[in-house]
Amino acid sequence: MNEQHQPSLVLEILKLRSHLEEISQEGVQALAKSGTVAVLLPSTAYILKLKSPPARDMIKAGVCVALGSDFNPNAYCYSMPTIMNLACVLFGLSMPDALVAATLHAAHSLGRGKTHGAVSEGRVADLIVLNTNKWEHIIYRLSAHQSIIEKVIKYGKVVYSRSENK
């Protein structure tokens, strides 16, 4: 999003923006005031060698930052653990920030923030069960997610179990 695409009115109408590599500090403040979800796309920035968006500034300003894969022929990556790793390495997100951005805030970007994206009573049970002593390994252990994801639960039902798929 370039400078000419940052008027507050546009943000009020859209409430969702992605490709924010060129956003100004004024744009960050406008995002924060508007309640717009900023969807950052680390794999696209990496593959296309784009400037990193000011993710830390967005978070400090109170912007709801989400992560997405931007899965397409140009950015052929749909691995959210890899996306979270790239967000930490390239954009300076902490691992807790990356987890929230990839789960709860991503759900908000899809209009499902009240029902998805977190583990709590009354929410849809979409989650993974890890076989590791630290949740951070899903981000830190790059490309190891297939060995540490024990189960995938979708709508409360196990849809993948590593022990059953060996």
C-alpha distance (Angstrom), angle and dihedral (degrees) to the residues before:
residue distance angle dihedral
M1 . . .
N2 3.81 . .
E3 3.80 128.3 .
Q4 3.82 93.7 -94.2
H5 3.82 90.1 57.3
Q6 3.80 96.1 57.7
P7 3.81 107.2 85.6
S8 3.77 113.5 138.8
L9 3.81 90.9 -124.2
V10 3.80 91.4 61.3
L11 3.80 90.0 50.1
E12 3.80 91.0 49.2
I13 3.79 91.0 53.2
L14 3.79 99.3 42.2
K15 3.83 103.2 36.7
L16 3.81 88.2 -172.3
R17 3.79 129.6 71.3
S18 3.78 134.1 174.3
H19 3.82 134.4 179.5
L20 3.81 93.0 47.7
E21 3.80 97.6 162.8
E22 3.82 93.9 124.1
I23 3.80 100.3 40.8
S24 3.81 116.5 137.0
Q25 3.80 126.8 -137.5
E26 3.82 87.4 -102.8
G27 3.79 88.2 54.0
V28 3.81 90.4 50.5
Q29 3.81 90.1 52.9
A30 3.82 91.0 47.7
L31 3.81 89.9 51.1
A32 3.79 90.7 50.7
K33 3.81 93.1 49.9
S34 3.80 94.7 45.3
G35 3.79 98.4 51.6
T36 3.80 89.3 -125.1
V37 3.80 116.8 162.0
A38 3.81 110.0 -126.1
V39 3.81 108.9 -148.6
L40 3.80 109.8 -158.6
L41 3.80 119.3 -160.0
P42 3.81 110.0 -155.8
S43 3.82 97.7 175.4
T44 3.80 91.4 53.6
A45 3.80 91.9 48.8
Y46 3.80 89.9 48.8
I47 3.81 98.0 45.5
L48 3.81 95.2 43.1
K49 3.83 92.5 39.4
L50 3.79 91.7 -124.8
K51 3.76 125.2 169.1
S52 3.81 111.2 -92.0
P53 3.80 114.8 -107.2
P54 3.82 116.2 -117.8
A55 3.81 92.1 -99.6
R56 3.83 96.2 160.1
D57 3.82 90.4 50.3
M58 3.80 89.9 50.1
I59 3.80 92.5 51.2
K60 3.83 92.3 45.8
A61 3.82 89.2 50.8
G62 3.81 91.3 52.8
V63 3.81 98.8 -106.2
C64 3.80 114.7 156.5
V65 3.82 98.7 -119.8
A66 3.81 117.8 -163.0
L67 3.79 130.0 -178.9
G68 3.77 126.7 -134.5
S69 3.77 136.2 175.5
D70 3.82 97.3 -135.0
F71 3.81 84.0 -146.3
N72 3.79 107.0 -158.9
P73 3.82 138.4 121.8
N74 3.82 89.4 -79.1
A75 3.81 95.0 49.5
Y76 3.78 104.7 29.4
C77 3.79 98.0 -177.1
Y78 3.78 126.7 110.7
S79 3.80 97.4 162.6
M80 3.79 106.3 119.1
P81 3.84 92.4 -166.0
T82 3.82 87.3 58.2
I83 3.81 90.5 46.1
M84 3.82 90.2 51.9
N85 3.81 90.9 48.7
L86 3.80 91.7 51.0
A87 3.82 90.4 47.5
C88 3.80 89.7 55.3
V89 3.81 95.6 44.0
L90 3.82 100.3 38.4
F91 3.80 103.6 27.0
G92 3.82 100.9 33.1
L93 3.79 96.9 -119.2
S94 3.78 117.1 156.8
M95 3.79 115.5 -123.4
P96 3.84 92.0 -107.3
D97 3.83 89.6 50.1
A98 3.81 90.5 49.6
L99 3.81 91.5 49.8
V100 3.82 92.8 50.8
A101 3.82 91.2 44.5
A102 3.82 91.8 51.4
T103 3.80 95.2 45.7
L104 3.81 121.9 21.9
H105 3.80 97.4 20.9
A106 3.81 91.8 43.7
A107 3.81 87.3 53.8
H108 3.82 88.9 51.3
S109 3.81 89.6 51.9
L110 3.81 87.9 57.9
G111 3.81 93.8 46.9
R112 3.82 91.4 -107.8
G113 3.79 100.8 103.1
K114 3.80 94.2 120.7
T115 3.82 95.0 51.9
H116 3.82 106.8 27.6
G117 3.79 141.1 33.9
A118 3.80 101.2 56.8
V119 3.77 138.5 59.8
S120 3.79 107.4 -116.5
E121 3.78 140.5 116.7
G122 3.79 113.3 -67.9
R123 3.80 95.9 20.0
V124 3.79 126.7 112.0
A125 3.81 110.0 -93.2
D126 3.82 101.2 -122.3
L127 3.80 107.6 146.4
I128 3.76 148.3 121.2
V129 3.80 128.6 -117.7
L130 3.80 113.3 -142.2
N131 3.78 129.1 -149.5
T132 3.80 96.0 -147.4
N133 3.78 137.9 90.8
K134 3.84 93.8 -121.8
W135 3.80 127.9 44.4
E136 3.82 88.7 -146.8
H137 3.81 89.3 73.2
I138 3.81 89.3 78.2
I139 3.82 85.5 68.2
Y140 3.79 103.8 24.8
R141 3.80 99.0 47.8
L142 3.78 96.3 67.5
S143 3.81 112.1 -148.4
A144 3.82 92.2 1.0
H145 3.80 95.1 102.2
Q146 3.80 92.6 103.0
S147 3.80 89.8 59.9
I148 3.82 96.6 45.7
I149 3.81 102.9 39.2
E150 3.79 101.7 92.6
K151 3.81 98.8 174.2
V152 3.77 140.8 4.5
I153 3.79 115.8 -149.4
K154 3.80 120.0 -164.4
Y155 3.79 121.1 -176.1
G156 3.80 88.6 -12.5
K157 3.82 95.4 -54.4
V158 3.79 127.2 107.0
V159 3.81 105.6 -115.5
Y160 3.81 96.0 169.9
S161 3.79 132.2 27.1
R162 3.80 118.4 178.9
S163 3.80 91.4 -151.7
E164 3.82 89.9 57.3
N165 3.82 94.0 45.6
K166 3.81 101.0 52.0
